[in-house]
Amino acid sequence: MSTVFQVLSPGFLTTVQDKGRFGYRSIGMPVAGALDQYSYRVANLLVGNDQDAACLEITFLGPTLRALDSAVIALTGGAFQATLNEQPLPQWQAVEVKENDIITISEAKVGARGYLAVAGGFDVPMVMGSRSTYIRGKIGGFQGRPLQAGDELEVGLPLRKPRHYIGKFIPSEYIPKYNASGIVTLRVIMGPQENCFSQKGLQDFLMSTYTVTSESDRMGCRLEGASVEHLSMDHAQIISDGIPLGAVQIPGDGMPIIMLADAQTTGGYPKIATVCTVDLPLVSQCKPGDEVHFLEITRDEAISLLKEQEDKLYELQLILDSDISSTAKHFRVMVENRYYDVWVEEPERRNS
């Protein structure tokens, strides 16, 4: 590993994130991790990393970084104003940076969060099996906090040859169109406590348009609009139970809160619905003032959508790695119920 980037300016909120911290919710530890898992995973694919390597998550206004060595990077997520040595830095594309290059990521024009990946991944200590920053717990990431000016980020050894990826880009059909229509549609599975709400409350929830408030953060996306009516105030609280990622809690004031990666693991407000996994990136890219509405789907539909997304990511990996080597053969193997992609170089044939 080596020190590759120096933080000249940290931006609004820039943290190290990976896929998340799993297996500890039973003791109250949130998953954390990248909010927009799709953009995060694609950023890693572009530079030849495993999909769970640590990236920088950028919020609203990005950092300015100095490269202290050569590297291959990729910026995905919302549409940011970004430059490399004051020249436009393309997004959704692998780009080479050299010693003393300056990367400047300014404000987000569309969306709210970006993901900067580097070949080898950002090498910060593992805490409970993850490199993700959990800010409230002050653990993980870079010293358990957002980046600050003067920080120097180390990068791990690349798994594959980074130069194979320079210039590779994501086809437009694989790039999400965040907030393209002006109102974000979030598909939800109703429940588990929809019986705590009146028929009017359920109708208002599904028929109304809600506005994202400035109180939203990595814990939850807070909305304002039509109040969702409980059956009675006795139904405005429940015995605390588990909170899944994407759960839509309705507290006593009737205003929905979509629970995100840094949310608490249990809570006592009834959950009217859960946002399906594939639409959580849309939530993470909402800014204050953006509008959302909810669309009910079935559990089977949500599973089908997730399978489609996983197929899309697998296709992307094959596209990006297709010419990693003219002599390499690709295999997909399963180890402990998880798929891994492996490239094996064939031995050179010698004339007898």
C-alpha positions in Angstrom: 0.0 0.0 0.0 1.1 3.6 -0.6 -0.1 7.1 0.2 -1.7 8.3 -3.1 -4.0 11.2 -2.2 -3.7 14.3 0.0 -6.9 16.1 1.0 -6.5 19.8 0.1 -10.2 20.6 0.8 -12.7 18.0 2.2 -15.9 19.3 0.7 -19.2 19.3 2.5 -19.2 15.7 3.8 -16.7 13.2 2.4 -16.3 9.8 4.0 -14.8 6.4 3.3 -17.5 3.8 2.7 -17.7 0.3 1.4 -20.6 -2.2 1.1 -21.4 -2.0 4.8 -20.9 -3.6 8.2 -23.0 -6.7 8.4 -23.6 -9.2 11.3 -23.7 -6.7 14.2 -27.2 -5.3 14.1 -28.2 -7.6 17.0 -25.9 -5.5 19.2 -27.1 -2.2 17.9 -24.5 -1.5 15.2 -25.9 0.1 12.0 -24.8 -1.3 8.7 -23.4 2.1 7.4 -21.8 1.8 4.0 -22.5 3.6 0.7 -26.0 4.9 0.4 -26.1 4.6 -3.4 -24.9 1.0 -3.6 -25.4 0.8 -7.4 -23.1 3.8 -8.2 -20.6 2.7 -5.6 -20.4 -0.8 -7.0 -20.1 0.5 -10.6 -17.2 2.8 -9.6 -15.3 -0.2 -8.3 -16.0 -2.2 -11.4 -14.6 0.6 -13.6 -11.2 0.4 -11.9 -11.0 -3.4 -11.6 -11.7 -3.6 -7.9 -13.9 -6.1 -6.1 -17.4 -4.6 -5.8 -17.0 -4.2 -2.0 -13.7 -2.2 -2.0 -13.7 1.1 -0.1 -14.5 4.3 -2.0 -15.1 7.9 -1.1 -18.7 8.9 -0.7 -19.1 12.6 -1.6 -22.2 14.6 -0.5 -23.4 17.8 -2.2 -20.0 19.4 -2.6 -16.9 17.3 -3.2 -13.3 17.5 -2.1 -10.1 18.7 -3.7 -7.4 16.1 -3.8 -3.7 16.1 -4.8 -2.4 12.8 -6.3 0.9 11.9 -4.7 1.4 9.0 -7.1 -0.1 7.7 -10.3 -3.5 5.9 -10.0 -6.6 4.9 -11.9 -9.8 6.5 -10.6 -13.5 6.6 -11.5 -16.3 9.0 -10.4 -19.9 7.9 -10.4 -23.2 8.9 -8.8 -24.9 12.2 -9.2 -23.7 14.7 -11.8 -20.9 16.8 -10.2 -18.9 19.6 -11.6 -15.4 17.9 -11.6 -12.0 18.7 -13.0 -8.6 17.1 -13.4 -6.0 19.9 -13.5 -8.8 22.3 -14.3 -9.9 20.3 -17.3 -13.3 18.4 -17.2 -13.1 15.1 -15.4 -15.5 12.6 -17.1 -17.9 10.6 -14.9 -18.7 6.9 -15.2 -15.3 6.4 -16.8 -11.9 5.1 -15.7 -9.3 7.9 -15.7 -5.5 7.9 -15.1 -4.1 10.4 -12.6 -0.4 11.2 -12.2 1.8 12.6 -9.5 0.8 16.1 -8.4 -2.4 16.1 -10.4 -5.2 18.0 -8.8 -8.7 16.5 -8.7 -11.5 19.0 -7.9 -15.0 17.8 -7.3 -17.4 20.8 -6.9 -21.1 21.0 -6.4 -23.6 18.4 -7.5 -25.8 19.6 -10.4 -28.1 16.5 -10.4 -28.4 14.2 -7.5 -26.7 14.5 -4.1 -23.9 11.9 -3.8 -20.9 10.8 -5.8 -18.5 7.9 -5.4 -14.8 8.1 -6.1 -13.1 4.8 -6.6 -9.4 4.1 -7.0 -7.7 0.9 -8.2 -6.8 -1.0 -5.1 -9.4 0.7 -2.9 -8.8 3.1 -0.1 -6.8 1.2 2.6 -8.2 2.2 6.0 -8.4 -0.2 9.0 -11.1 -2.8 9.0 -13.5 -2.4 11.9 -16.0 -5.3 12.4 -15.3 -6.5 9.0 -15.9 -3.2 7.2 -14.0 0.0 6.2 -17.2 2.0 6.3 -17.4 5.2 8.3 -20.1 5.3 11.0 -19.9 9.0 12.0 -22.1 8.9 15.1 -20.2 5.9 16.5 -16.8 7.5 15.5 -15.6 4.2 14.0 -14.4 2.9 10.7 -13.3 4.9 7.7 -10.5 7.4 8.2 -10.2 7.8 12.0 -14.0 7.4 12.3 -14.8 10.8 10.9 -15.3 12.7 7.6 -12.2 13.8 5.8 -10.4 17.0 6.8 -7.8 19.1 5.0 -4.3 17.6 5.4 -5.5 14.0 5.6 -3.5 11.5 3.4 -5.2 8.5 2.0 -3.5 5.2 1.5 -4.4 2.8 -1.3 -4.2 -0.9 -1.4 -2.6 -3.1 -4.0 -4.8 -3.5 -7.1 -6.3 -6.9 -7.8 -5.9 -6.5 -11.5 -3.7 -4.4 -13.8 -5.2 -0.9 -13.5 -3.9 0.1 -17.0 -6.4 -2.3 -18.5 -9.2 -0.1 -17.4 -8.0 3.4 -18.4 -10.5 5.0 -20.7 -13.2 2.4 -20.1 -16.7 3.9 -19.6 -20.2 2.8 -18.7 -22.7 2.6 -21.6 -25.5 5.1 -21.2 -28.2 2.5 -20.7 -26.4 1.4 -17.4 -26.3 5.0 -16.0 -29.2 5.9 -13.7 -31.2 9.0 -14.5 -31.6 10.5 -11.1 -34.7 12.7 -10.7 -35.2 12.9 -14.5 -38.9 13.5 -14.3 -38.8 16.0 -11.4 -40.7 13.6 -9.1 -39.0 10.5 -7.9 -41.1 7.3 -7.8 -40.2 5.0 -4.9 -41.6 1.5 -5.1 -42.6 0.0 -1.8 -43.8 -3.2 -0.2 -46.5 -2.3 2.3 -46.0 -3.2 5.9 -45.2 -4.7 8.3 -47.4 -2.4 10.4 -49.8 -1.0 7.9 -52.6 -2.1 10.2 -51.7 0.8 12.5 -53.0 3.3 9.9 -56.5 4.3 8.8 -57.8 3.7 5.3 -57.4 7.4 4.7 -53.8 7.3 6.0 -52.9 4.5 3.6 -54.5 6.2 0.7 -52.8 9.5 1.5 -49.5 7.8 1.7 -49.8 6.2 -1.7 -51.5 9.1 -3.5 -49.6 12.1 -2.2 -46.4 13.8 -3.2 -43.9 14.5 -0.5 -41.0 16.9 -0.3 -37.5 16.0 1.1 -36.6 18.2 4.0 -33.2 19.7 5.0 -33.2 17.5 8.1 -32.4 14.5 6.0 -29.1 12.8 6.5 -27.4 9.3 6.3 -29.7 8.1 9.1 -32.9 8.9 7.3 -34.7 10.8 4.5 -37.3 13.0 6.2 -40.4 14.0 4.2 -43.1 16.6 4.6 -46.5 16.7 2.9 -49.9 15.1 3.6 -50.0 13.7 7.2 -50.4 9.9 7.3 -53.2 9.2 9.7 -52.8 6.5 12.3 -55.9 4.6 13.5 -55.5 6.4 16.8 -52.7 7.9 18.8 -52.3 4.6 20.6 -51.2 3.2 17.2 -48.5 6.0 16.7 -46.1 3.9 18.8 -45.4 0.1 18.9 -43.2 -2.1 21.0 -39.7 -1.5 19.5 -38.7 -4.0 16.8 -36.2 -4.3 14.0 -35.8 -1.6 11.4 -34.9 -2.9 7.9 -33.0 -0.7 5.5 -35.5 1.4 3.6 -38.3 1.1 6.2 -40.7 4.0 6.1 -41.5 5.0 9.7 -44.5 7.2 10.5 -44.1 9.0 13.9 -46.9 10.8 15.7 -46.9 13.9 13.4 -47.7 11.7 10.4 -44.6 12.7 8.4 -42.7 9.8 6.7 -39.1 9.0 7.4 -37.2 6.6 5.1 -34.6 4.8 7.2 -31.1 4.7 5.6 -27.7 3.0 6.2 -26.8 4.8 9.4 -30.3 4.4 11.0 -30.7 2.8 14.4 -31.4 -0.9 14.4 -34.7 -0.9 16.3 -37.5 1.7 16.8 -40.9 2.2 18.2 -42.7 4.0 15.4 -44.9 1.9 13.1 -43.5 1.2 9.6 -46.1 1.6 6.9 -43.9 0.3 4.1 -40.4 -0.6 3.0 -38.7 0.9 -0.1 -37.4 -1.9 -2.3 -33.7 -2.3 -2.5 -33.2 -1.2 -6.1 -34.9 2.2 -5.4 -32.8 3.1 -2.3 -30.1 4.7 -4.6 -32.9 7.1 -5.7 -33.5 8.1 -2.1 -29.8 8.7 -1.5 -29.6 11.0 -4.5 -32.5 13.3 -3.3 -31.7 16.8 -2.2 -33.8 19.0 0.1 -36.7 20.3 -2.0 -36.9 17.2 -4.3 -40.3 15.5 -4.5 -41.1 11.8 -4.1 -44.2 9.6 -4.2 -44.7 6.0 -3.4 -45.9 3.1 -5.6 -47.0 -0.2 -4.0 -45.5 -3.4 -5.5 -45.5 -7.0 -4.4 -42.6 -8.8 -2.7 -42.1 -11.0 -5.8 -41.9 -7.8 -8.0 -39.3 -6.4 -5.6 -37.2 -9.6 -5.8 -37.5 -9.6 -9.6 -36.2 -6.0 -9.8 -33.3 -6.9 -7.5 -32.4 -9.9 -9.7 -32.5 -7.7 -12.8 -30.1 -5.2 -11.1 -27.7 -8.0 -10.2 -27.8 -9.3 -13.7 -27.0 -5.8 -15.0 -24.0 -5.5 -12.7 -22.8 -8.9 -13.8 -23.1 -7.8 -17.5 -21.2 -4.7 -16.7 -18.4 -6.6 -15.1 -18.1 -8.8 -18.2 -18.1 -5.8 -20.5 -15.4 -4.0 -18.5 -13.2 -7.1 -18.0 -13.8 -8.6 -21.4 -10.3 -7.6 -22.8 -8.4 -7.8 -19.5 -6.1 -10.2 -21.3 -6.2 -11.8 -24.6 -5.2 -15.1 -23.1 -7.2 -15.0 -19.9 -10.2 -17.3 -19.4 -13.2 -16.2 -17.3 -14.8 -18.5 -14.7 -17.6 -17.7 -12.2 -17.3 -19.8 -9.0 -19.4 -20.0 -5.8 -17.8 -20.0 -2.4 -20.0 -20.0 0.7 -23.1 -18.9 -1.3 -21.3 -16.0 -2.9 -20.2 -15.7 -6.5 -16.7 -14.7 -7.5 -15.3 -13.8 -10.9 -11.9 -15.3 -11.7 -9.6 -14.8 -14.7 -7.0 -17.4 -15.3 -4.1 -17.0 -17.6 -3.5 -19.9 -20.0 0.1 -21.1 -20.1 2.0 -20.1 -23.2 2.1 -22.9 -25.8 5.5 -23.9 -27.0 6.3 -25.5 -30.3 7.5 -29.0 -29.8 
